[in-house]
Amino acid sequence: MERPVDPDVLLQARPPSPVREVRDERFERHGVRLLLKRDDLVHPELPGNKWRKLAPNLRAAVDGGYRGLVTFGGAYSNHLLAAAAAGRLLGLATTGIVRGDELAGRPLNPTLARCAADGMRLHFVARSAYRRKGEPEVARQLIAGAGAAGAYPVPEGGSNVLALEGCAGLGRELHGVSDVVAVACGTGGTLAGLAAGLAPGQRALGVPVLAGGFLAAEIRSLQEQAFGGPAGDWSLAEGFDHGGYARVPAALEAFAADFEDRHGLPVERIYVAKLLWALAELAAAGAFPAGSAVTAVVTGRPPEPPGRPRGAAR
């Protein structure tokens, strides 16, 4: 197998991503300006935080002479999708360790089917073992069991030291743009890096898409590893998970469809819809002082319709 192509060639992105202000009375009636950071446009196949977190890790994998990459995710993981697409672009073998060994005998859902189509080898593991993947010895066993012992390891969600450095660039792009910069959170890496990159006086706000209240400790740990301690002003707005990851109840679906109609923006449901809903609720509750400007980071796009080429214009 030939050495993978230089990632700087095939992972060309277009930062800084554009910022667009939208007129929405749900914010304006409270004296709040809403801006959208269209990070979903930064790369055609690795949108938003996926490019920012994966690109530095992919460079490290290629520069280190690794022939493959192994990572972790659930059955609906956007991170697995991005890792598989990156592997296809770079000619880098990818292995995805997927939560839930009961899925091994079932038809692949659209997310995992796309991963497989992009060449990712899927290895399903018991949920009890998956929960312990943060323990080094358990992670080594899971990776060896997946036949990927020599591959470059990337954690679930792509959140590690290199990823945080990549996401700090997102914060630097937003210097002076708004008072608050908000982002939906899965593993917390994007928020941890974003906060570090913002200017003094700016605040990062994270909206967790999973329940559990575990993210604050994870973010503090990630910043300790990446920056040696706390970095930037950040907080979490809990309670907007709508029942858990990948749960899109009817009210959230209606809100997302209405936002699309109002502003001509395709709204990704698992992360972005929950972020926008939370910001509207927080504005109504007076969480942002009148005169504030709030930027919502659009980290991804809805799945492509069947039959549409990857990365095709909408």
N, C-alpha and C positions, 0 to 999 in steps of 0.2 A: 504494500500500500504506500503510495507516495505521501510525502509530508503535506499536511493541510496547507491551503493557501493562506497567505498573510491576512489576518482578520481585519487589518486596517483597510484592505482593498475591498473585501466583500461585506464588511459591516459598516460601510459608509453611512453616516447619519447626517442629519441636517440641524444640529443645534446652533443657536438657540431656537427652541420651538416658539411659535407665535403666541402672543397674548391678545385676547379679544374681550372687550367689554360687552356685556349683554344688558339690555334694558328689561328688567323684570320687576313688576310692581310688588311682588312678594318681598323683595329686598328694598326697593325704593321707598315704600311707604314707611320704612323704619330708618330711612336715611343712610342705607348701606349700598355701596356700589359693588356689583358682582363682576369679576373678571374670570375668564377661563384661560388657563395655561394649556394650550393644545399640545401636550406632550405625546398624544397619540399619533401625531404627525412626524415625530422625530425619525422614525424608520418604518418602511412599509411592512415589514414582517416582525419586527421586534419593537413594538410601540412602547413609548413612555418609559416607566421605571424598569421594564424588562430589559431594554437596551442599556440603560444606565447601569444596571446591576450586572448584567451578563457580559457586556463588552470587555471590561477590564479583566474579568475572570477568563474569558476566552483568549485574550491576548496572553495571559499568564500560562494557560494550558498549551498554546502553540509555541510560545517562546521556551517553555520548559520541555518541549519535545514529547509531550503526551500524545498518544494516538486516540484517546477517547476521553469522554466526560461522563460522569455519573452524578445523578442528582435525585431528589426526593419530591414527592407530591401526592396529592389526593387525586381522585378520579376526575375531578373537574378543574385541575390545576392549570392556570394560565402560564405559570412558570414552566411546567413541563412542555407546554405547547411552544413557548419561546425557545427553550433549550433544544428541542427537536428541530425547529426551523433553523436555528443557528448551526447546528451540526450539519444539516443538509447543505447550507450555504458554504460552510467551510470544509466539507469533506471530512468531518470529525465524527467518529462513531459516538453515539449517545446511548446511555442506559438510564431508564427511569425506574426507580424503586417506588412502587405504588402502594399506598395504604389500603389494606383489605385483601387478604388471600382468597376470600369468598368470591372475588371478582374474576379470578383466573379462569373459571369455566363458563363465564357469561359472555355474550356478545359485547364488543367494545362500544362504549358510548361515543358520541361525536368527538369529544375532546381527545380521548385515548386513541380513537381511530385515526385522527389527524396526526397524532404523535407517531403512531406506527407507520403511517404513510410517508412521513418524513424520515423514516429509517430508525426511529428510536426503538430499542429493544426494551420491552416492558417486563418487569419482574415484580410479582405481587407478593406481599408479605403480610403476616398476621398483624392485626391492629395493635396487639399487646407489644410485639417487638418494635413496631413502628414508633410507638409512643416513647420508646427508650433510645431512639436514634441519636439523641444528643449526648449519650454516653460513648466515649471514644471506642471502647472495646465492642460495644453493640454495633456501632456504625461500621467498624471494620468487618464484623461478621456479616452484616447485611450486604455490604459491598462485595465481599468475597463470595457470598451465596448467590449474588447476581452475576457472577463471572466478570466482575469489573475491578478486580483488585489493583490493576495498574493504571486505572483511569484517573483523571483529574477530578477530585470531589468538589461539588458545589452543594451547600446546604439547601434545605427546603426554602422556597421563595427566593433563593439566590442571595440571602442576606448574610454577608460576611464583611471583613475589613475592606477588601477591594470594592465591594458593592457600595459601601457607605461613602467611600471616596468618590465613586462615580455619581452618587446621588447628591453629594455636596455641590457638584457642578450645577445641578438644578436650582439649588438655593442661590448660588451666585448669579445665575441668570435673572433672578427676581429681585435683585437689590433695587430698592426705591420704587418698586411697582405697587406694593400694597402694604397695609398694616398687618394683615393676617394671610398666611398661605396654608391652605387646607388640603389634605390628601387622605384617601381611603387607605386603611392599613390591614395587611394580612399578617406578615411576620414582623413588621415594624422597621425593617431596614431602610425603606425609603424615607420615612419620617425622621429616623435617626440621622441620616446623612443630610436630608433637606435642612433640618434645624441648624446643623453645623455650618451650612453654607450661607444662611441668611445673614443680613446685615444687622448690627445692633439696633434695637428698637422694633424689629420685625418679630412676629411670633408664628411658630408652626403649630398647626392644629391637626391631630390625627383622628380619623373616624374608623374605629375597628369594625371589620365586617364579620368578626366572630365574637361570640359571647365568651365570658370567662374571666375578664379582668386581669389577664396574665401579661399583657403587652408592656406595661410600664417597666416592669423588671427586665423584660427582654431588651427594651430600648436602652435602658441604663447600661446593661451588660454589653450590648453592641458598641455603644459609644465609648465605654471603658476600653474595649479591645482596639477600637479604631483610632481614638483620639486621646486616650489616656485618662479620660474622665468626662464629666458632663460637658455638652457642647450645645450652645444655643438655647433659646427659650421655646419650649414645646409643652403641649398638654394634650390630653386625650378627651374626646367627647364620646363617652360610652352610651350604650342603650339604643343604638341605631342599626343593630345587626339584622333586624327583621326576622328573627327566628333562627339565625345561623347562616353559615357559609352556603352560598348557592341557593339560598331561599329567596324567592321573589314573590311575595304575596300579591294579591290583586291590587291592593292600594299602591304598592310600590311600582308595579307595572303600569298602572294608570298615570302615576306621577311622571315616570320616565317617558311615556308616550306623549304626555302633554308638553313636557320640556322639549322634546324633539320637534313637536308641531310649532311651538312658540319660537324656537331659536334655530331650527334647521341643523341641529347637532345630533348625530347618532349617539345614543346613550347606552354604554355598556352597563348591564344590569347588576352584576355581582359586586362590583366595586363603585363605579362612578355614580350609578343611580342612588346608592345609599349615601354617598358623600353629598350629593346635591340636595337630597331630602333633608339630611341632617343640617345643612347650612340654612335651608329655608326655615326649619323649625327653630334653630338657634337665633336667627334674625328676628323671628316673631316673638321669641322669649326675651329679647333685649340683650342677648349675649355680646353683641357688637355695638359699641357706642355710635350714636348718630355721627355721620361724617366719615365712618370707617370705609376702607376699601378691602374687600376680601377676594383673594384669588383661589379658585378651585383648580387643582391640578387634574387634568383629564389624562389618566394613566393608560387607558386602553380603549379599544373599539369593540362593538358587538361582533359576534362571529360572522364570517363571510357567508352569504347565502349559498346554498348548494349550487355547484356548477360555476361559481365565480372564481377566476384565477386568483391565487394568493397575491395580496397586496394591490389588487385592482382598485382603481378609483371608484368612489361611490357616486 
